[in-house]
Amino acid sequence: MLFYLTLFGITGISSFFELCNINYNKKIFIIIFLMIIYIIISGLRWNNPDWIVYYPFFMNNYSLDDFWYGNIPIDKGFGLINFIVKFFTDEYSILLFILAIIIIGLKINFILNFSMFPLLSILFWFGTYMGDIFFVRQALAISITLIAFKYIVKKKFLYFIFWTVIASTIQISVLPFIFAYFIFHLKIKIRYLILGIFMSIIVGRLLDTSFLLNIAGILNIMPDADRLNEKLDLYMNIGTDDGDFLLVGYIRRMLFLPIELWAVTKLEKIDNRYRGCINLIVIGYIIYFLLGNVSPTIASRISTAFYFYEIITIPAIFLLLKNINIKLIFFFILLIYSLIKYIYIINLYPDIYIPYTNILFL
């Protein structure tokens, strides 16, 4: 556990420099330093929650047909990436390094381009998602949707569709992100966003796994329908999650939202993308609240592509804080929240994460 706390400490100390008015070049140096650390740790690791699936998928398949139609059913885009790497090498760590560079690199690039406080965004991203060091397919898919997001802002619909479809070949659950193009540009009144959240919580508590039966027919008209129906059956057999787990999910997603909504009218005058990002975040929460009782896994996989943008909207609140003492208080709130979330994720799979295992010291 000391390894992970040290890693968080490095990230936390680095993020504090955001409050010290350092110049942009120094920020870039710190960010590149953190990115290199995350990529090296991710590429060298020899443990992961989904290792039992991804490792044999890479090692036991050889042809493109193996990766697309073999015994382990995984989305075609991810199979293609594995096949290309396998064509050149049997080293699984090479695949991990390539994916780490792509996933972490795209996240850092997004933060640099869209965050007003990139070091604080990295802190929040690291605490909430462990910096994608222990990435799974969803992390890659969401990273690609961040490319698509650029074309939402630029209002280039065809480019947006292209990258969203590419992302969906990695994990089909990000396909609903197609609606983000239209949601982002809407001028939704704050009271309607709040109403949508409360209604989704109420309706979501009334839904259960039987709801999945109603969408089974839709899957039959989609590509790779057999595999998707197998996954749907798996989620139905797992059933709904316990109320305590969902309550934690509700609290974690609602903690900063009141402040973000309060800041909309002020921050959109500074950055016209802020309101659009809030639209996406709230829609993501609504999806999670609607489907959380049906299947927490499905709820999280669909909604994360929408509410991922909180990593830039929450730090943006610092623009409205003029008093240094208030800034410090908010910083430590963000720091403590990120640490709690970080430790919570590690404790979900303590036998896998602890100790950190890497290929150099097996």
matplotlib code that plots the C-alpha trace (Angstrom):
import matplotlib.pyplot as plt

x = [0.0, 3.0, 3.8, 0.3, 0.3, 3.7, 2.4, -0.6, 1.7, 3.8, 0.6, -0.8, 2.3, 2.6, -1.0, -0.4, 1.9, -1.3, -1.9, 1.6, 1.3, 4.1, 4.6, 3.1, 6.4, 7.0, 3.5, 4.2, 7.4, 5.5, 2.7, 5.1, 7.0, 3.8, 2.7, 6.0, 5.7, 2.1, 3.0, 6.1, 4.1, 1.3, 3.5, 5.6, 2.7, 1.8, -1.5, -5.0, -8.6, -9.3, -6.0, -7.8, -9.5, -7.0, -3.8, -5.1, -6.9, -3.5, -1.4, -3.7, -4.9, -2.8, -4.9, -7.4, -10.2, -8.9, -9.1, -12.5, -14.3, -12.3, -13.3, -13.1, -15.7, -14.3, -15.2, -13.6, -11.6, -9.8, -9.3, -7.7, -5.3, -4.2, -3.8, -1.6, 0.7, 0.7, 1.8, 5.1, 5.7, 4.4, 5.4, 2.3, 4.1, 4.7, 0.9, 0.5, 3.1, 1.4, -2.0, -0.7, 0.9, -2.4, -4.8, -2.7, -1.4, -4.9, -6.1, -3.2, -3.7, -7.4, -6.5, -3.9, -6.3, -9.5, -8.7, -8.1, -6.2, -4.5, -2.5, -5.8, -7.5, -4.7, -5.2, -8.9, -8.4, -5.7, -7.8, -11.0, -9.5, -6.0, -4.6, -5.7, -2.6, -4.7, -6.6, -9.3, -11.0, -13.3, -10.4, -9.3, -12.8, -13.3, -9.9, -11.0, -14.3, -12.1, -10.9, -14.5, -15.2, -12.9, -15.2, -18.3, -16.7, -15.7, -19.2, -17.8, -20.4, -19.0, -15.6, -17.3, -19.3, -16.2, -14.3, -17.3, -17.9, -14.2, -14.5, -17.5, -15.5, -13.3, -16.3, -19.8, -21.1, -19.8, -22.0, -24.7, -22.1, -23.3, -26.0, -23.4, -23.0, -26.6, -26.7, -23.5, -25.0, -28.3, -29.1, -30.8, -32.0, -30.5, -33.8, -34.5, -31.2, -31.9, -35.4, -33.9, -31.6, -34.3, -36.7, -34.0, -33.3, -37.0, -37.6, -34.3, -35.3, -38.4, -36.4, -34.7, -33.1, -36.4, -35.8, -32.9, -35.4, -37.0, -33.8, -32.8, -34.7, -32.7, -29.5, -30.6, -30.4, -26.9, -23.6, -22.1, -25.6, -24.8, -21.9, -24.0, -26.8, -24.4, -23.2, -26.8, -27.6, -24.5, -25.6, -29.1, -27.7, -25.6, -28.7, -29.0, -26.5, -27.0, -28.5, -25.3, -23.2, -25.7, -25.9, -22.2, -22.4, -25.2, -23.2, -19.9, -21.7, -23.7, -21.0, -19.6, -22.6, -24.4, -21.3, -20.8, -24.5, -24.1, -21.1, -22.6, -23.8, -20.5, -18.1, -19.8, -18.9, -15.2, -15.3, -18.3, -17.6, -18.4, -22.2, -21.9, -19.7, -22.2, -24.9, -22.9, -22.1, -25.7, -26.9, -24.2, -25.5, -29.1, -28.1, -26.3, -29.2, -31.7, -29.7, -27.8, -30.4, -30.8, -27.1, -24.3, -21.9, -24.0, -24.8, -21.2, -20.0, -22.6, -22.5, -18.7, -18.2, -20.6, -19.5, -15.8, -15.7, -16.0, -12.2, -12.2, -15.4, -14.6, -11.1, -12.6, -14.4, -11.1, -11.6, -14.3, -12.3, -10.4, -9.4, -6.2, -7.6, -10.8, -8.6, -6.5, -9.7, -11.2, -7.8, -7.6, -11.2, -10.4, -7.2, -8.9, -11.8, -9.4, -7.4, -10.5, -11.7, -8.2, -8.1, -11.6, -10.7, -7.7, -9.7, -12.2, -9.5, -6.9, -5.6, -4.9, -3.6, -1.5, 1.3, 2.0, 3.6, 5.7, 7.5, 11.0, 10.5, 8.1]
y = [0.0, 2.3, 2.2, 3.6, 6.2, 7.4, 7.6, 9.6, 11.8, 12.7, 13.5, 15.6, 17.6, 18.2, 19.5, 22.0, 23.9, 24.9, 27.4, 28.8, 30.7, 28.9, 29.5, 27.3, 25.7, 24.5, 23.1, 21.2, 19.8, 18.5, 17.1, 15.2, 14.0, 12.5, 11.1, 9.2, 7.8, 6.6, 5.0, 3.2, 1.9, 0.8, -0.8, -2.8, -4.0, -7.7, -7.4, -6.1, -6.9, -8.2, -10.0, -13.4, -12.2, -10.0, -12.0, -15.3, -13.3, -12.0, -15.0, -17.8, -16.2, -15.8, -15.0, -12.2, -14.8, -16.1, -12.6, -11.8, -15.2, -17.1, -18.5, -15.2, -12.8, -9.2, -6.2, -6.3, -3.1, -4.3, -7.7, -5.9, -4.0, -7.2, -8.9, -6.1, -6.2, -10.0, -10.0, -8.4, -9.8, -12.3, -10.0, -8.9, -6.1, -4.5, -4.4, -2.9, -0.2, 0.7, 0.9, 2.9, 5.4, 5.8, 5.9, 8.0, 10.2, 11.0, 11.8, 14.1, 15.7, 16.3, 17.9, 20.2, 21.3, 21.8, 22.2, 25.7, 24.1, 21.0, 19.9, 19.9, 18.0, 15.4, 15.1, 14.5, 12.1, 10.2, 9.8, 8.9, 6.6, 5.7, 7.7, 4.8, 2.9, -0.3, 0.4, -1.9, -1.6, 1.1, 3.4, 3.1, 3.6, 6.7, 8.1, 7.8, 9.6, 12.5, 12.9, 12.9, 15.6, 18.0, 17.8, 18.5, 21.8, 22.5, 21.4, 18.9, 16.2, 13.6, 13.6, 13.3, 10.3, 8.7, 8.7, 7.7, 4.7, 3.8, 4.0, 1.8, -0.9, -1.1, -1.2, -1.0, 0.6, 4.0, 4.1, 6.2, 8.9, 9.8, 11.8, 13.9, 16.0, 17.3, 17.4, 19.6, 22.4, 22.6, 25.5, 23.5, 25.5, 24.5, 23.7, 21.2, 19.5, 19.3, 17.9, 15.3, 14.1, 13.7, 12.0, 9.6, 8.6, 7.9, 6.0, 4.2, 2.7, 1.2, -0.6, -3.9, -6.6, -7.3, -4.0, -5.7, -8.1, -5.1, -4.1, -7.6, -7.2, -4.1, -5.9, -8.5, -5.9, -4.8, -6.2, -8.9, -9.6, -13.0, -11.8, -8.8, -11.1, -13.3, -10.3, -9.2, -12.7, -12.4, -9.1, -10.4, -13.4, -11.1, -9.1, -5.7, -4.4, -3.8, -0.5, 0.6, 0.4, 2.5, 5.0, 5.5, 5.9, 8.6, 10.5, 10.4, 11.8, 14.4, 15.8, 18.5, 18.9, 21.7, 23.8, 23.1, 24.0, 27.2, 28.1, 27.6, 31.2, 32.6, 30.3, 30.1, 33.7, 32.8, 29.5, 28.8, 25.1, 24.9, 24.7, 22.0, 19.9, 20.3, 19.0, 15.9, 15.3, 15.6, 13.3, 10.8, 11.0, 10.6, 7.5, 6.1, 6.8, 5.2, 2.0, 1.6, -0.6, -2.6, -3.3, -1.2, -2.5, -1.4, 1.9, 2.7, 1.7, 3.8, 6.8, 7.3, 8.6, 11.4, 12.4, 12.0, 15.7, 16.5, 16.2, 19.7, 21.3, 20.8, 22.3, 25.2, 26.4, 27.8, 30.6, 31.9, 31.7, 35.0, 34.5, 32.4, 30.8, 29.7, 28.3, 26.3, 24.9, 23.9, 22.4, 20.2, 19.2, 18.1, 16.4, 14.5, 13.4, 12.2, 10.2, 8.6, 7.6, 6.3, 4.1, 3.0, 1.7, -0.1, -1.8, -3.1, -5.6, -5.6, -9.1, -7.9, -4.4, -5.1, -5.5, -3.8, -6.5, -5.7, -7.8, -6.8, -8.4, -11.4]
z = [0.0, 0.6, -3.1, -4.0, -1.2, -2.5, -6.0, -4.8, -2.7, -5.8, -7.7, -4.9, -4.3, -8.0, -8.2, -5.4, -7.8, -9.6, -6.7, -6.9, -10.2, -11.9, -15.6, -18.3, -19.3, -15.7, -15.6, -18.9, -17.4, -14.3, -16.4, -18.7, -15.6, -14.2, -17.5, -17.9, -14.4, -15.0, -18.4, -17.0, -14.0, -16.2, -18.8, -16.3, -14.2, -13.9, -12.2, -13.2, -12.2, -15.7, -16.1, -16.3, -19.5, -21.3, -20.8, -22.3, -24.9, -26.2, -25.5, -26.8, -30.1, -33.3, -36.3, -36.8, -36.8, -33.4, -32.0, -33.5, -33.2, -30.6, -27.2, -25.5, -27.0, -27.0, -29.2, -32.7, -32.4, -29.3, -31.0, -34.0, -31.7, -30.0, -33.4, -34.8, -31.7, -31.7, -35.3, -34.3, -30.8, -28.2, -25.3, -23.4, -21.8, -25.2, -25.7, -22.2, -23.0, -26.3, -24.7, -21.8, -24.1, -26.1, -23.1, -20.7, -23.6, -24.8, -21.3, -20.7, -24.1, -23.4, -20.0, -21.5, -24.2, -22.2, -18.5, -17.1, -14.2, -15.7, -12.6, -10.5, -13.3, -13.2, -9.4, -9.8, -12.7, -10.8, -7.6, -9.5, -12.1, -10.7, -13.6, -15.9, -14.8, -14.4, -17.5, -19.1, -22.4, -21.2, -20.5, -24.1, -25.5, -23.4, -24.4, -28.0, -27.2, -26.0, -29.6, -30.6, -28.0, -29.8, -32.8, -30.7, -29.8, -33.4, -34.6, -37.1, -36.9, -39.3, -37.6, -34.3, -35.5, -37.0, -33.7, -31.6, -33.8, -33.6, -29.7, -29.8, -31.6, -28.5, -26.1, -27.5, -24.3, -25.4, -28.5, -26.7, -26.6, -30.1, -28.4, -26.7, -29.8, -29.5, -25.7, -25.5, -27.5, -25.7, -23.4, -20.7, -17.7, -14.4, -12.8, -15.6, -15.0, -11.3, -12.0, -14.4, -11.7, -9.0, -11.5, -12.6, -9.0, -8.4, -11.6, -11.3, -7.9, -9.6, -12.3, -11.9, -14.1, -15.9, -17.7, -19.6, -21.2, -22.9, -24.6, -25.6, -28.9, -29.8, -29.4, -32.0, -34.8, -33.8, -35.1, -32.9, -31.4, -30.1, -28.0, -26.7, -25.7, -23.8, -21.9, -21.2, -19.8, -17.5, -16.1, -15.5, -13.6, -11.5, -10.6, -9.0, -6.5, -2.8, -1.6, 0.3, -2.9, -4.8, -2.1, -2.2, -5.9, -5.5, -2.9, -4.9, -8.0, -6.2, -4.0, -6.2, -8.5, -6.6, -6.8, -10.5, -11.2, -9.2, -11.2, -14.6, -15.3, -14.1, -15.7, -19.1, -19.5, -19.1, -21.0, -23.3, -23.1, -19.4, -19.8, -22.5, -20.2, -17.3, -19.7, -20.4, -16.8, -15.6, -18.4, -17.4, -13.8, -15.0, -16.9, -13.9, -11.6, -14.0, -14.6, -11.4, -9.8, -13.1, -13.4, -11.8, -14.4, -17.4, -15.7, -15.1, -18.5, -20.4, -18.1, -17.6, -21.1, -20.3, -16.7, -17.3, -18.0, -14.3, -14.2, -15.9, -14.6, -10.9, -11.0, -13.1, -9.9, -8.7, -11.2, -9.0, -5.8, -5.2, -1.5, -1.1, 2.1, 0.3, -2.5, 0.0, 1.7, -1.7, -2.7, 0.4, -0.1, -3.6, -2.4, 0.4, -1.8, -4.5, -1.8, -0.4, -3.9, -4.7, -1.6, -2.2, -5.7, -4.4, -1.7, -4.2, -5.4, -2.6, -3.5, -7.0, -6.4, -3.3, -3.6, -6.9, -9.1, -12.1, -14.8, -13.5, -10.1, -10.6]

ax = plt.figure().add_subplot(projection="3d")
ax.plot(x, y, z, "-o")
ax.set_aspect("equal")
plt.show()
